Amino acid sequence: MTSPTASRADASGAPAPGAAAPAPDRGPGPGRRTRTVRRHLPTSPWLFAAPGLLIVGAFSLYPFVSTVLNSFTDRRTLVPGHYVGLANFRELWHDDMFWTGLRNSTLYVLGVVPALVVLPLLLALLVQRHIPGIAFFRAAFYTPVVASIVVVGLIWVWMLDDRGLINSVLEAVGVGKVGFLSDQWLLLGSAMAVTVWKGLGYYMIIYLAALANVPRELHEAAAVDGAGAVRRFFTVTVPAVRSTMVLVAALSSVSAFKVFSEVYLMAGPSGGPAGEDTTLVMLVQRTGTGLTGRVGYASAISVVVFVVTVALMLLVLRADRKEDA
């Protein structure tokens, strides 16, 4: 039972005899941790994104908008232009060199893209095998990717020249010289070969990443059903990496249509014999540079290149959606 004294002590708020006194409330001070809630400004995320946005705006967005605006003017390198409407695009329609460049760029896409979609996949299937010394071949196949395009172009020019290595071998075996760099179509085909050779290792790496995600159980099940290597390739491997093949087709299409370095190095600034190997990007460089460069006309060609590359990507994506359906 509780004593009357303890009851009176509890009622008055005083501690009972023998009970520990409660710790005094010291309030916030240097010995106590306090939580403070800070309100972030709505502009804080934009402050972090500002450097990246400035770089994109200065080096991507502004040049793009400037090119589109210049395509409707007669601007030159040292002369500010005036608005001429669609005059530059009407001139393109009657420019034979523009149609030559469009033809060569289109042929480049048709010749390079199928090779860069299929050959890197076969190469990836070869180098993904775990056999002794395969690491050396992986590095060897990837070496052209990291090599400078200028160095690669000069090496191939030296090899394909009339007095180069390949023609020397052809003469030694009695075939005779072949004008790889003097014939219009052979020069264009040689440039395509250089593009394919340089891009094999890059797309091989992309395919290797895709093949690593293909379950081995699918191949084992197909082998149990009696499917050979070729049938497993078409029924297991190709469907498993089809999305990667679409990606490779889109990337290589854009790169092939905007080709410049390979053809420029092998054909020269003139674009080969009578300029017949000129591509659209080479035409932009030739028309828009120099003290008398027609910046407005070159900008119109650039707009056409942009529209065609976007159309190529949409065409590849549309074909992929049709296959999914």
Residue, then its C-alpha position, 0 to 999 in steps of 0.5 A: m500500500t502507498s503511504p499518505t506521505a508518498s501520495r501527498a508528494d505525488a500530488s504536489g509534483a515533488p519527487a517521492p523520497g528515495a526516487a531519482a530526480p528527473a533530468p532538467d530540460r536544458g533546451p537546445g544548446p551546444g551539447r544537444r543535437t537538433r534537426t533543422v529542415r532546409r527548404h531547397l529553392p525550386t531552381s536548385p536542380w537547374l543550377f546543377a544542370a546549367p553547365g551541361l545545358l550551356i555546353v549543349g546549347a552552345f555547341s549543338l542547339y545554336p549551330f543547328v538553329s543558325t544553320v536552318l536560319n542561314s539556309f533561307t539567306d544568301r549569306r557568304t563567309l564575309v558578307p551578311g546575308h539577306y532573306v531569300g526564302l526557298a531560293n537556295f532549295r530551288e537552286l539545289w533542285h537544278d544543281d547536278m553536283f547536288w544530285t551527284g552527291l545525293r547519289n553517292s551518299t545513297l549508294y554508300v548507305l546501300g553498300v555499307v549498312p548491310a555489311l556492318v549489320v551482318l559481318p560484325l555479328l559473325l565476327a562476334l560469334l567467332v571471338q566469343r568462343h573461349i579458345p587459346g589466344i582469342a584475346f589477341f584477335r579481339a584486340a586486333f579486330y578492335t585496333p582499327v576503331v581506335a586508329s585515326i581515320v587520317v592514318v587509316g586513309l593514308i595507309w589504304v591510299w598507299m596500298l591501293d595506289d597504282r604503285g602500291l602494295i596491292n597493285s604490285v602483287l597483282e602485277a606479280v601474279g600477272v593480273g595487271k594494275v587496277g585503277f582503284l583510285s582512278d576509276q569512279w566506281l572502284l574508288l567509291g567501292s574502295a572507300m566503302a571497304v575502308t569504312v566497313w573495315k574500320g567499323l567492324g570492331y566497334y559494332m563487334i563490341i555491341y554484338l558481344a554485349a548482346l550475345a552475352n545476354v542470350p541464354r545458353e538453354l535456347h541453344e542447348a534446346a535447339a541442339v537437342d531438337g537436331a538443329g545444326a549451327v546454321r539453323r541455330f544461328f537463324t532461329v536462336t541467335v538472330p531473333a535474340v539480337r534483332s533489337t541490336m541489329v536495328l540499333v546497328a542499322a540505324l547508327s551505321s545508316v546515319s554514319a554512312f550517309k554523312v561520310f566525309s573522311e574516307v572519300y575525301l582522303m582517297a578521292g581528294p578535295s576534288g571528289g575523284p575523277a571530274g568530281e563524280d565521287t563527291t558526297l553531300v558532306m563533301l559538297v557542304q565543305r567545298t561550297g561553304t568554306g573559303l573567303t567566298g564560301r556560300v554559307g547560305y547555300a551550304s546550309a541548305i544542303s546541310v538541312v537536306v542531309f539532316v532531313v534525310t538522316v532523320a528519315l533513314m532512322l524513322l525508316v529503320l524503326r518503322a521496319d522494326r515495328k512491322e516485324d514486331a507486329 
